[in-house]
Amino acid sequence: MWALLEQKELMRAHLSGVRQGYRGRLVLDGLDLALGPGVTALLGPNGAGKTTLMRTLATVQPPIEGTVTIGDTVVSDERTARRVRRQIGYLPQAFGWDPGMRVGDFVEYAAWLREIPARDCPRAVEEALRHVDLVDRRRDRLSRLSGGMRRRAGIAWAVVGAPGLVILDEPTAGLDPRQRLQFRRIVTGLPDTTVLLSTHLIDDVAAACDRVVVLHGGRLRFDGSVADMEARACDGLPGHTPLERAYMELLPEEERTL
């Protein structure tokens, strides 16, 4: 499936005592989180700190306090951050794109940023486009794509070259049901990859994830397997799955919405 995985090393990531915020407002408060191979869902209401956590893990913004470790590297300055970014595929919820850029060039640019060797670049781009079903649109300009197709191009950006750590912030936003099923096949088909997936769609969690992390108020409310979270569900909240009930029960009553 992913030919470039032949010499891939397992990637782990660790946040320890991380405090993070903006303009004097604390968003993450002493967060400890260890991630390893597999797909981890990141759940939480708006304002819980999910995007801030992902930006910190992606080394976009250094923490106010605490340490970020990617693989064996403690990210202590911009030099170490640049080094580990080669191994990180990060797709923000609102990612930038040049409307005049062609799809293939967009993904190739991601490969160049990740310092994939020139001899491997065409194959890496081809594989990434094939897994999001955009091979036949590679010469189309991004401005000509639908919102869902641009989101799929963004996923190709994140996974090109099979990085060891993939961080996806609301990647299924704007995708139709068929495209969401395709996305699930993509993330579950990334062997030996550490994937952190932020989503509001609980059925995506049940179908594609091994582990669930629930964040609220900048602190962890739950960290465990999907099965362990389902087992926490109490009776009540009719019309919802056990996973949905367990998630809502972790939140204050006024925030129990999906």
C-alpha positions in Angstrom: 0.0 0.0 0.0 2.5 2.6 1.1 5.7 1.7 -0.6 7.7 4.4 1.2 7.1 2.7 4.5 9.7 0.1 3.9 12.3 1.8 6.1 9.9 3.7 8.3 10.6 4.0 12.1 7.9 4.0 14.7 7.1 7.5 15.8 6.0 8.5 19.3 5.2 11.9 20.7 4.9 13.1 24.3 3.7 16.3 25.9 4.8 16.8 29.5 3.5 19.5 31.8 2.5 21.6 28.8 1.0 25.0 29.5 -0.1 27.0 26.5 -2.2 30.1 25.9 -2.7 33.3 23.9 -2.6 36.9 25.0 -2.6 36.1 28.7 -5.4 33.4 28.5 -4.4 29.9 29.5 -5.7 27.3 27.1 -3.8 24.1 28.1 -3.0 23.7 31.8 -0.2 21.3 32.7 -1.1 18.8 30.0 0.5 15.3 29.9 -0.2 13.2 26.9 1.8 10.3 25.3 0.9 9.1 21.7 2.1 6.0 19.9 1.2 4.2 16.7 -2.5 3.9 16.0 -5.3 6.3 15.5 -6.2 8.5 18.5 -9.4 10.5 18.5 -9.3 13.9 20.1 -12.8 15.0 21.4 -14.0 18.0 23.2 -16.4 20.9 22.9 -15.5 24.1 21.1 -13.0 26.0 23.2 -11.7 22.9 24.9 -8.1 23.5 23.6 -8.0 20.8 20.9 -6.6 23.0 18.1 -4.1 24.6 20.6 -3.0 21.1 21.6 -2.5 20.1 17.9 -0.6 23.3 17.0 1.7 22.7 20.0 2.3 19.1 19.0 3.0 20.1 15.4 5.6 22.5 16.8 3.8 25.5 15.2 3.8 27.2 18.6 6.3 26.5 21.4 4.7 25.9 24.8 4.8 28.5 27.6 5.9 25.8 29.9 6.6 22.1 29.7 8.3 19.9 27.0 7.3 18.5 23.6 9.1 15.4 22.5 8.8 14.0 19.0 10.5 10.6 18.6 13.8 10.9 20.5 14.0 14.7 20.1 13.0 17.2 22.7 11.8 20.3 20.8 13.7 23.0 22.6 14.2 25.6 19.9 13.4 26.4 16.3 16.4 24.3 15.0 15.0 21.1 16.6 11.5 22.0 15.6 12.5 22.3 12.0 14.2 18.9 12.2 11.2 17.0 13.6 8.7 18.8 11.2 10.1 16.6 8.4 8.4 13.7 10.2 5.1 15.4 10.9 2.1 15.7 8.6 -0.2 18.4 9.9 -3.5 19.5 8.4 -5.1 22.4 10.2 -8.9 22.8 10.1 -8.5 25.9 7.9 -5.4 25.2 5.8 -4.0 27.7 3.3 -3.9 27.1 -0.4 -3.0 29.0 -3.5 -6.1 29.0 -5.8 -3.8 29.0 -8.9 -1.8 26.0 -7.8 -2.5 22.6 -9.3 -3.4 19.7 -7.1 -0.2 17.7 -7.9 2.0 20.7 -7.4 0.3 21.4 -4.0 1.1 17.9 -2.8 4.6 18.0 -4.3 5.3 21.2 -2.4 4.4 19.4 0.8 6.8 16.6 -0.2 9.5 19.3 -0.8 8.9 20.9 2.7 9.2 17.4 4.2 12.5 17.0 2.4 11.6 13.9 0.6 14.4 13.0 -1.8 13.8 14.1 -5.4 14.1 10.6 -6.7 11.2 9.5 -4.3 9.0 12.5 -4.8 7.0 11.5 -7.8 6.1 8.1 -6.3 5.2 9.7 -2.9 2.9 12.3 -4.6 1.3 9.5 -6.7 0.6 7.4 -3.7 -0.8 10.3 -1.7 -3.1 11.3 -4.5 -4.2 7.7 -5.2 -5.3 7.2 -1.5 -7.5 10.3 -1.6 -8.8 9.4 -5.1 -7.4 12.5 -6.8 -5.0 11.1 -9.3 -7.2 12.1 -12.2 -7.5 15.6 -10.8 -3.8 16.2 -10.3 -3.6 18.9 -13.0 -6.7 20.7 -11.9 -6.2 24.0 -10.1 -7.3 24.0 -6.4 -9.8 26.8 -7.1 -11.7 24.4 -9.5 -12.2 21.8 -6.8 -15.2 21.5 -4.6 -14.7 22.1 -0.8 -14.7 18.3 -0.2 -12.1 17.7 -2.9 -9.9 20.5 -1.5 -10.2 18.8 1.9 -9.0 15.5 0.3 -6.1 17.4 -1.3 -5.3 18.6 2.2 -5.3 15.1 3.5 -2.9 14.1 0.7 -0.7 17.1 1.8 -0.6 15.6 5.3 0.2 12.0 4.4 2.6 12.4 1.5 5.8 10.5 2.1 4.2 8.6 5.0 5.3 10.8 7.9 5.5 9.0 11.3 3.2 11.5 13.0 0.0 12.7 11.3 -2.1 15.4 13.0 -5.5 16.1 11.5 -7.8 18.8 12.7 -11.4 18.2 11.7 -10.4 16.5 8.4 -13.9 15.2 7.5 -15.5 18.7 7.7 -17.2 19.3 4.3 -16.9 15.6 3.2 -20.0 13.8 2.1 -20.8 10.3 3.5 -19.0 8.4 0.8 -15.9 10.6 1.2 -16.0 10.1 4.9 -15.9 6.3 4.4 -13.0 6.8 2.1 -11.2 8.9 4.7 -11.7 6.2 7.3 -10.0 3.7 4.9 -7.1 6.2 4.5 -6.4 6.6 8.2 -6.8 3.0 9.1 -4.5 2.1 6.2 -1.5 4.0 7.6 0.5 1.2 9.2 2.9 2.1 12.0 1.8 5.7 12.0 0.9 7.8 15.0 -2.3 9.6 14.1 -4.1 12.3 16.2 -7.5 13.0 14.8 -9.7 15.9 16.1 -13.4 15.4 15.2 -16.9 16.2 16.3 -18.2 13.1 14.5 -18.5 10.2 17.0 -19.3 7.6 14.4 -15.9 8.4 12.8 -14.3 7.6 16.1 -16.0 4.3 16.5 -15.1 3.3 12.9 -11.5 4.5 12.6 -9.9 5.0 16.0 -8.2 2.8 18.5 -8.0 5.3 21.4 -10.0 8.3 22.6 -8.7 11.4 24.4 -11.3 13.9 25.7 -10.2 17.4 26.4 -12.2 20.0 28.4 -11.0 23.3 29.8 -7.4 22.5 28.8 -7.3 19.3 30.8 -7.7 15.6 30.0 -11.1 14.2 31.1 -10.5 10.8 29.6 -7.7 8.8 27.9 -8.2 5.2 26.9 -9.4 2.7 24.3 -12.7 3.1 22.5 -14.0 0.0 24.2 -13.1 1.4 27.7 -14.9 4.6 26.9 -18.0 2.8 25.7 -18.0 0.7 28.9 -18.3 4.0 30.9 -21.7 4.8 29.3 -24.6 4.9 31.7 -28.2 4.3 30.9 -30.1 7.4 29.8 -29.7 9.8 26.9 -31.9 7.7 24.6 -31.2 7.8 20.9 -27.5 7.9 21.4 -24.8 5.2 21.0 -22.8 4.1 24.1 -19.8 6.0 22.8 -21.9 9.2 22.4 -23.4 8.8 25.9 -20.0 8.2 27.5 -18.6 11.3 25.8 -21.5 13.6 26.9 -21.3 12.2 30.4 -17.7 13.5 30.7 -18.9 17.1 30.0 -20.8 19.5 32.2 -24.5 19.1 31.6 -24.8 22.5 29.8 -22.3 21.3 27.1 -23.8 17.9 26.4 -24.4 18.4 22.7 -23.2 16.6 19.6 
